[in-house]
Amino acid sequence: MSELLDHRYRVVRVLGAGGFGETFLAEDTKMPSRRLCVIKQLKQMTHNPEVYQIAKDRFYREAVVLEELGDASDRIPKLYGHFEEGERFYLVQEWIEGQTLQQKIEAEGTISETETRQILVSILQALALVHDRGIIHRDLKPENIIIRDRDRQTVLIDFGAVKEIIGAAGTALNTNNNSVSIVIGTPGYMPSEQAAGRPFFASDVYSLGLTAIYMLTGRQPAQLDHDPRTDEIEWRSLCPHISGELAHVIDKASRFHPRDRYGNASEMLRAMQTPSQPVAVTINMSAPNPPNTPIPIAAPDPANPSNLPTVQAAPPASYAPTTMARPSRRDPEQSDRRSTVDAFIVIGLVLACIAGVVGIGYYVVDAIANRTIDPNLPITPTPTTPPVDPLATDPDGFTEPDEFYFLADSAYRDAENAQRRFEQLRSQGYENAGTFWVPDYANLNGVEYIQVYVDRYDEVGDRGDCRNLLATHGQTIEDAYCALASKNADADIERILASEVLPKPDPTAAVDPQDAVRDYYDLINIREYDLAQDRLSKDFKEGALYGNEEQFLGWWNSVDRVVVTGTRTTRQSPKKATVETQLIYYMKDGSNSPESLRIKLVWDKKMEWWLFDQTERF
C-alpha cells in the first residue's frame, strides 16, 4: 500500500488481518517526528446505505469512548484520530513498543507467582477504569496485553467494542430496531454468557482469570480439564506451589457462572490487594491415581462418602479459633513413660550434635513428644514411596492407632505447603493440629496427599467435640469436615461436613442488593430488555413510572448506555432493601444526564433475586 491514508499516514507494514479488517503500523507524515502509530481499518460488510449510516454513527460514538479511555489512563493506547475513506472506517492509535504477554511466555516460559501478581494488578487498574465507564473490553487475552518496553507496564489493546460496530450494524435491520449484542471474543477466553451474546463486566474478569492460568501454567484454555459436573476449570494441580490466596482469586475469577465471579475489575483488584478468605479445594478420594498423574479437583459428591472436601489456604489474620478444653487422651502412666524416653533422647541429641546429625535427632524428639510431623523439617513423600513415619520406629514401641477421627483442614501434594499450613494452625492455638500420609489409612483409598488436620480424636466419645469445633472452624473454612481415618479398608468414613452443623444462611444474604442494581443496568446496556423487565416487581410495572412496555422500550431506545458511578445500601431486611444509586445516562443524541435515585427493592423467592419495586429521585 504505497498511497497515503487520509493524505498523511504511510503504511510501514501489516500487523494483522481478519474478518473485521486489517491493522497497520504506519508513520504520520504530518508530524515532525514522523511518529509511528497503529491504524485499524474496519471493513463495511454491506453496501446498504441505511446500514452504513448505522455503522457510521456507532463508529463515531465508540471513537469518543476510546479517546476518553486513552486520555484517562496510560495503560490504554491514546486515540490520535479517526476518519472514513472508501466506505471504510479507520482509527489511529498510539503505537506501543513491547511484546505481548503471549510472546513473552512463548519465549521465556511460565511466569512466577510474584510477577503474575504484579501483572494482574497492573491490568486490573486499567480495566477498572474501563468498567467504571460502563465499558466491557470483551477480548481480553494474552495476545491483547502488551508489556511496554519503556517501563514494563501492561497496556490493554484491541477493545472488542470497536469490532462490534460492523457486526451490530449488519444485524440492526433484522431486529425491529433493537440493538443486538453480537458475539465478540476469543473461544476459550470468553465465558459462556459472552458466547451467547450477553457479556457482563464479569465476562472480562473470566477472561483475565484464564489469562492468569496461562501465565502460571503455559496452558491455553483448550488444554485445561473441566469438572464434568460443574464445568469449573481444574488447573491447580498444574502449579501446586502457588499460594492459597492467589489461587482463591483466580478460582473465583474463572468460575463458570458470572454471579460466582467478581462483579467487575475493581472487586477483583480489591481481592488482590487484601488478604483473601480461605480457599475451598476438594480432593477426589474415590480412587488412587497412577503415579505422576494430577489429582482431580472436584466438588464433594454427597452420594460418595469417600469424596472428601478439603481446604487449602490460610485463615484471615483476624481469625482467632476457639481452643476446646478437655481432658488429655493420654493416661498419666504413659505420659511419665514418654517423659523418661524424651529425657534419654535429649541426651542423645547432644551426642548427635557432636556427630553432626542435629537435624535427625531433633526430628525424633519432636515426633515422639508431639505425635506429628516436625514443623522445622520438610515432609518428603513421593508418588511411589510413602514417607517414613518416625512414630513407627519409636524406641518405646508406641505406634499410630489403627483408626482415629479427625477434623480435616487441608490436603497437599506439596510437602512445603503442608508444613506451612500445619505451622499456621499451631500458631493460632490449635495445639493438637497435625498431619498424616493419606495412603496409610486404607478407607481413604490411598490418594497420595499429606492431610493436615485441626484436631484428632482417638476415643469414640470425643466425636461430639469434633462436631463442636467444626461448627467454629467451618465458619471460616467452609469445606472443613470431620471424618474417620482407618487402616481397615471397609471402615465407614463417617463424614460430617461443616454445612451440616452450620446454620442455614438467609438466601437474601447471598445476593448483594447493590449487585442487583448494577446487574439490572448491565442488562439494559446489552439491550436485554426482556430480562431487565423480569427484574421489575409487579407493583413497579403497574405504576405510573413504568407506564407500559412500549413506553419502557421507547425510553431505553433513546439511551446509548448507563454508567453506574456509585451505590450505597441504606436499608436491608430479609424481604426489602434500599439502594441509593448515582448514575449517568448517555443519550443517543450525544447529551448526558446525571441522576441520583433511591431504589427500593423486594426479594423474589421464586427467582431468588432482588426486584425493583420503587424508584425516587433524591
N, C-alpha and C positions, 0 to 999 in steps of 0.2 A: 504494500500500500504506500505509494510514493507521494500522493497528494496530501495536503494538509486538511485535517478535520477542523471544521469551524474556522478555517483560514488561519489557524495558529498552532495546532498540535500535530507534530510529526511523529508517526508511529515508529518506535525503535524495534519492537518485536511483539509477537503474540504471546500473552501469558497463559491464556486458556480459552477454550471454546466449548459451547454446549447448546442445548435446545433453546435457552433463553437469549443467547447472543454470544459475543466474544469480549474478551478482556485484553487490553493492550497496555504495554509500557510505552509511554510517549514523552517527548520533550516539548515544553512550552516555549515556542519561538518568540513570543512577545514579552517574555521575562528576561531581564539582563543576564540572569544566571542560567537561563535555558534549563530551568529545573525539571527534573523528571516527575511524572505523575502517572496515575493509573486511570485509564479510560474504560468505562464499562459501556458497551453497546448493547442495547436491548432491542431485540427484533420484534416487529409487529407481526402477529400471527394471521391477521386477516386484513383485507383492503376495505372492509365495510366502514364507511365514514363515521357512522354512529359509534361503532366500537372503538375506532381510532380516537374519537373525542373523549370517550370514557377513559381510555388508557392515558391520554394526554393529561386529563385532569388529575388522575391518580399520580402520574409521574411527578407533576409539579408539587403536589401535596407531600409526597414522600421525599422529594428533594429538600423541602423546607425542614422536615424532620431530621434528615441526615446532616443538614447544616447545623441545626441546634445541637445535635449529639456531638459532632466534631468540635464545635466551639466549647462545649461544656467539659470535655474530657480529652486528655492527650493519649488515652488508651483506645481511641476510636479515630480512624483517619479523617482528616478535615476535608470538607467538600469545597473544592476550588471553583466549580462551576457546573452548569448543565446546559444542554442545547438539544435541538432536534434537527435532523438533516436526512433528507431522503426517506421520510416516514419512519425513521428510526430515532430512538431516544438515546442520549449519551449523558453519563455522569463523569465528572472529572474529579478525582480524589487524590489525596496525598499518597505518595509512594513510600511505603515503609520498608526500609532496608533491614533484612534479617532473615531468619529461617523459620518455617512453620514448625509447630510442635511435632507434627508428624515427621518432618525431615530430621529434626533433632533426634527423635527416638530411633528412627531408621539408621541414623549414622552412629549414635552413641549408645544405644540400648536403653533399658528402662531407667527411670528417674528415681532417686532416693526419696524417702518419705519427707525429709526436710524440704527438699526442693519442690516436691509435689505440693506441699502445704503453701509454700511461697507463691507458686504459680496459681494455685486455686484462689488464694486471697486476692492476688492481682487481677485475675479475671473477674471475680465476683464484685470487686469495687467498680469496675467499668459496667458490668452487667446490671448492677443495682441501679445505676444512673439510667440505664436504658429502660428498665422495668418501671422506675419511678415516673417516667414519662408515658407510661401506658403502652410501651412497645415490646413486642416479642421478637427476639432475634430469629428463631426458627431454623437456623442452620449451624448451630454450634458443633464443632468437631475439631480434631487436631489440625486438620488442613486449613481451618479458618481462624487459627490463633497463631499470631506471629510473635516470636521472641525478638524484639527490636535490638539491633546491633549496638546502638549508641549507649543504651542504659540497661539492657537486658530486661526491660519491662514487657509485659504482654500487651498485644493490641488485637482487638476484635475486628474482623473484616467480613465482608460478603454477607450483609444482612439479607435474610430471606424475604423481607417485606418488599424489597426492590423487585425481586423476581415475580412477586405476586401481581405487580402492576399489569403485566401482559396476560397472565393466566386468568385473573379475575375479570379483566375487561373482556376477554374472549368468551366468558361464560355468562356475562351480565345480561345479555339479551334473552337468555333462556330461563331466567329465574324471576320473572314478574317484577323486575326492577329491585329485587332484594339482593344485596351483595352476598357473594358466596366465598367462603374461605377455602381456597384450593389447597392441595397438598404440596407443601414446600418442605424440603428437608432431605436428609440422607438416611436411607434404610440402615437400621441398626442403632444409629444415634438418635433418631426421633422416636418418641414413645407412641403407643397405640392410639391415643386420642388425637395426636397430631397427624398420624397416618390416615385418620378418619376425617381430617379437615377441621378439627376442633382444638387448636393449640391454646394452651394457657401459659402463664408465667412459669408454672411448674414443669412445663414441657422443656423449657430451656434448662431448668435445674436437672432434669433427667439426662439431657444431652451432656451436661457438664459432669454428671456422675459417671457416665460411660467414658468420658474423656479422662477422668481421674483414674479409672480402672486401667485404661490403656497406658497411661503414664507409668503406673506401678507394675503392670504385668507384661506390657508389649502385645497384649491380645486385642484384636479388633472384636467388636460386638458379636460377629458371626462365629467367632472362635470360643465364645463363652457358653457354659452349660446353664440351663434353667431348671428350676424345680418343676417337675411335671404337674404338681398340684396347684401351686401358687403362681407359677411363671416368674418368680423372682430370680434374679441373676445369682449364680453361685460362682464367686470369684475369690473368696478369702483364702482358700487352700493354695492358690497360686502365689500368694505373698504372705506367708504365715507370720513374718516378723513385724508386720505393720502394727502400730499401736491401736488399742481398742477405741480410742477417741476418734481418730481419723476414719477408721473402719466404720464406726457408727454413722458419721456424717455421710460417707459415700453410700452406705447401705440405704439411708433414708432418702438421699437424693435420687437413687436409681430404682425406687420402688415402682412396681407395675402400675398401681393406681395413683393418679395425681393427688388425691386427697391425703395419701400417706406420705407424700414428699414435702419438702419445704415449699411454702407457697410462692416464694419469689427469691431473687438473689439476695436481698437484704437479710431474709431469715437464715439462709444458708451461711452468709457471711458472719452473722452473729454467732452461729453454732461453731464456726471455725475459730472464732476469736475468744470463746469462753469454754470452760471445762464442760465436756459432754456428759450426758447421762449414761449409765451403764448400757452395754451393748448386748442384746439378746442374740445368742447363737445356739443352734440346736445341732447336736451330733446324732447322726442316724446310727443307733446302736443295734440295728436289726441283724447285721451280719458283718464279719470281718472283711476288710478289703484286701486284695492282693498286695504284696509288698510294693512300695513306691507309688501306690495309687492314691490320689487325693481323696480324703474323706468327704462324702457329700454333706452339704449343709441343707437342712430341711426343716419345715415346721413340724412340731410334735404331732404325732398321729395318735389320737385317743384310742383307736382300735388296736394299737400295737403297744403293749406296755413296755417293750424293750426299746422303744424310740424315745430316748430321754432328752428333754430340752436342757441346754446348759447356757452359761453366760460367760462372755469373755470381755471383761472391762473392769476398770477401777471405779468404785463409787465416787460421787462428787465429794469435794472437800468438806462440805457441810454435813455429810452423813456421819452420824455417831450411833453405831449399833448398840443395842441393849445387851449387856453381858448377862446371861442366865446364871443365877447362883443355884447350885445344887450339890449334894454330897459327891465326893470323888468316887469314881467307879473302881478304883483300885483299893484292896484291903491294906491295913496298916502293916501286916507282916510282909506283904510283897513290897511295899514302899521302903521298909527298913532294908530288905534284901537288896533292892535296887540301889539304895544309897550306898551300901557297902561295896557293891560292884562298881558303882561310879567312882568311889574313892580310889579303888585299885586302878581303875582306868586312868584317873588323873595322874597317878604316879607314873603309869606307863607313858602318859603324854610327855612328861618331862624328858624321859629317855628317848622318846620318839623325836622330840625337838633336836636333841643332840645328834641323832642319826639322820636328821634332815627330812623327816616324814611327818611334820607337824600337821599338815592338812589331813592326812589319813587318820591320825589319832583323834583329831577334833571331830571328824565325821562320825567315828564310832561312839564317842562320848555323847555327842548331841543326839544321835539317833536313839541311843538307849534311854537317855534322860527325857526326851520329848516325844518319842514314838512317832516321829515324822521325818521328812527329808530335811537335811541341814540347810538352813537359809543362806549360808555363805558359800556353798558349793553347788555347782550346776548338776542338774539331773541329766543323764545321758542315755535315754532309751533310744533304740534304733528300731526300724520297722521289722527287723527279722530277729533281733535278740532282745529279750526283756531285760530291764535294768536289774542289777543285783540289789536285793533287798538286804540292807545291813542288819535288820532285825532277825532275819533268818539265821544269822550266824552269831546271835547274842551268846556270849560265853556262859550266861546263866541259864540258857536253854529256853528263854521266853520267845514265843513266836506270835505272828499275827493271828488273830482269831479267824476261824473258818468263815464267819459272816459277821456283819455289823450293819447298822442303819446309819445313814449319813445325810447331812444337808448339803446338797451339791451347789457349788457356786459356779465353777467353770471347768472346762476341759481343754487341754492344749497338746498339740503335737510337739511344739517347740518347748524345750526344757527351760530356756531362759525366761520366756513369758510366764510359764507356770511358776517358776521361782519368784518372779516379781509379784505376781498376784498373791502368792502364799504370804510373802513378807508384808504386803499391804493389809491383808486380813489380820495378821498378828499385831501389826502396829495400831490397828483400830479396835483392839480389845478382844478379838476372837482368839483366846489363849489355846483353845483346842483345835484350831484350824490345822489342816494337814493335807497330805497328798497320798495317792496310791496309783499304781500302774493297773489300768483297767483290765488287761488280759489275765491278771492274777485271779480274777473273780469270774467264774465260768458263766454265771447267769447274766453277765453284761456282754456276753458274746464276743469278747476279745478285741474290740476296737482299740487300736494302738494309740491311746491317748493317755496323758497324765491327768488324773482327776484331782481337782482342788476342791476341798470341802471346807465348810464353815465350822462344823462340829460333827462328832461321831458318837454313836450310842451303841454300847455293847449289850445292854440289857433291854429286853422287850418292853419293860415298864417305862423306859426312858423315851419311848417314841412319841409320847404326848409332848415332851419337851421339844422334840424336833418340830412338831407341828406349831408349837407356840413361837419358837424362834423363826420359823418360816413366815409366820404372819408379820413379823417385823422386817426380816431381811427381804421378803418378797415385795415390800413397798418400794424398795429401790431397785432390786434385781427381779424384775417381773417374771422371769422364767426360771427362777430358783425352784428347787423341789427337794423332797425327802425321798429316799429310796433305800433298798436293801442291796448290799453287795455280798454275794455268797459264792463259795467255791463249789457249791452244788449247782450244776447246770440247770436242774429242774426247779430251783427255788424261784418263787414269785418275786418280782422286783418290788412290789408293794409301794408303788409310786404315789406320792401326793404332790400335786402341783400348787404353786403359790396362788393361782387363780381359784383354787378350791377353798382356800382359807381366808382370802381377802374379801372384803365386802364388795358387792356388785356395784360398779360405777354407774352414776347417773348418765344416761345416754346423751343428755344435753351438754354435759361437760366435755364430751369428745369433739364437739363442733364449736369452735370459737365464733360468736356472733359477728365479730369483725371479718372473719374469713367468709361468712355467708354473704356479707355486704359486698366484699371485693369480688366474690365469685359471681354474684349477680351482674355486676358491671363488666366482668370478663366475658360473660355470655353476650351481653349487649355489644361489646366491641368486636366479637367474632360473628355477629349477626345471627346468633342462635335465639331468635325471638320467641319461638315456641317454648324452649326450655326456660327462658327467662320468665315467661308468663307463668310457668309452673311454680316459680319461686314467689308468687304473689298469693296472698290469702284470699279466701272467698270474699271477705269483707272489703278488702282493698279493691278487688275487681268490681264490686258493687258501688264503690264510692265515686264521687264526682271527679276526683283527680285522675282516675283511670279512664273514665268515660266509656269507651268501648274499644274493641280490638282494632278497629280502623283508625281511631284517634291515637291509640298506643303506637301502632306501626308508623303512622304519619309523623309523629313527633320524633321517633328514633331514626327514621329515614332522613331526617334533616340534620342529624348529628353524625359527625365523622367518627369521633371517638370520645370516650370519657376517661379522664385520668383522676383516680382517687389519690388525693395528696395527703390525707390523714384520716384516722379513725380512732374513736375512743369509746369504750363501753362504759356507760354511766349507770346502767342497771341490768341485773341479770338474776332471774329465778328459774326454776325448772321449766316454766311454761312461757315466760316473757323475757325480752331483753330490749334495751335501748342503746343504739349506737349513734353517737354524733359523728357526722361524716363531712369532710371537706373535699370538694371535687371541682373539676373544671370541665365544662362542655366545650369541645372544639367542634364548631359548626361547619357544615359543608360550604357555607358562603364565605369562609375564611375568618369569621369572628370567633371569639371565645367568651365564655360566661362562667365566672367562678360562682360556686354555690355552697352554702352551709346547710345541711339537712340533719334533722333529728329523726332517725329511722327507728320505728318501733317494730319489733319482730315477735312472732309467735312460733312456738315449737310444733311441728307437724310429726306426730308419732309414726304415721304410715311411711312418710318419706325420710324420717329421721334427719330433719333439716330445719333450719330457721327460715320462715317465710316473712316477706314484707307485709306488714299489716297496716301501718300508717306512716306518712312522712309529713314533716312540717319544717319550715324554714326557721332558723334561729340566728 
